[in-house]
Amino acid sequence: MRIFTLRLVSYLTTLMAPLVATPRTLRVPTDCPSIQYAINAGATGDTVLVLPGVYNESVNFAGKGIYLTSVAGPSVTRIEPP
């Protein structure tokens, strides 16, 4: 019975492994044209990494737990809502 249980657990783990998403890093504007586009494309746990510049847009996380950060810091990267 113990061998069967171990094989079953191993089998179920193999089946479920693809269901667990690994966090991604979405780069703006390299991978995505805007911060909001990256947030919309992302999922909880992902990081949106923004290059320096002024981004004229509003940002809505839509309840996603996404990390938003700048490559060079807030002194050279700004979000200015239209």
C-alpha positions in Angstrom: 0.0 0.0 0.0 2.8 2.4 0.8 4.4 2.0 -2.6 1.0 2.7 -4.3 0.6 5.8 -2.2 4.0 7.1 -3.1 3.5 6.4 -6.8 0.1 8.1 -6.7 1.5 11.2 -5.0 4.4 11.3 -7.5 1.9 11.0 -10.4 -0.4 13.7 -9.1 2.6 16.1 -8.5 3.7 15.5 -12.1 0.2 16.3 -13.4 -0.2 19.4 -11.3 3.3 20.9 -11.9 2.3 22.7 -15.2 -0.6 24.3 -13.3 1.7 26.3 -11.1 2.8 29.5 -12.8 6.3 30.7 -12.4 6.7 34.5 -11.9 7.7 36.4 -15.0 9.4 39.8 -15.5 7.7 42.0 -18.1 9.9 44.9 -19.3 8.4 48.2 -20.4 8.9 49.3 -23.2 11.1 46.3 -24.3 8.5 43.5 -23.9 5.3 45.6 -23.5 4.5 49.0 -25.0 3.1 50.5 -21.7 2.9 49.8 -18.0 -0.8 49.1 -18.1 -0.4 46.7 -21.0 2.2 44.8 -18.9 -0.1 44.7 -15.9 -2.9 43.4 -18.0 -0.7 40.7 -19.5 0.8 39.8 -16.1 -0.4 37.7 -13.2 0.0 37.8 -9.5 3.6 37.3 -8.6 4.9 38.8 -11.8 7.2 41.9 -11.9 6.8 44.9 -14.2 10.2 46.4 -14.7 10.1 49.9 -16.2 13.0 51.6 -18.0 13.6 55.3 -17.3 11.2 57.9 -18.8 7.9 59.6 -18.3 4.9 57.4 -18.8 1.7 59.4 -19.6 -0.8 56.9 -18.5 -3.0 55.8 -15.6 -2.3 52.5 -13.9 -4.9 50.0 -12.5 -3.6 46.8 -11.0 -7.1 45.2 -11.1 -6.5 43.4 -7.9 -3.4 41.6 -9.1 -0.4 41.3 -6.8 2.1 42.5 -9.3 5.4 44.2 -8.4 6.0 47.5 -10.2 9.5 48.8 -10.1 11.9 50.9 -12.1 15.4 50.0 -13.4 16.9 53.3 -12.3 14.6 54.6 -9.6 11.9 57.3 -9.2 14.2 60.2 -10.0 14.3 59.3 -13.7 11.1 57.3 -14.0 7.7 58.8 -13.6 4.0 57.9 -14.2 2.0 61.0 -15.0 -1.7 60.4 -15.5 -3.2 62.1 -18.6 
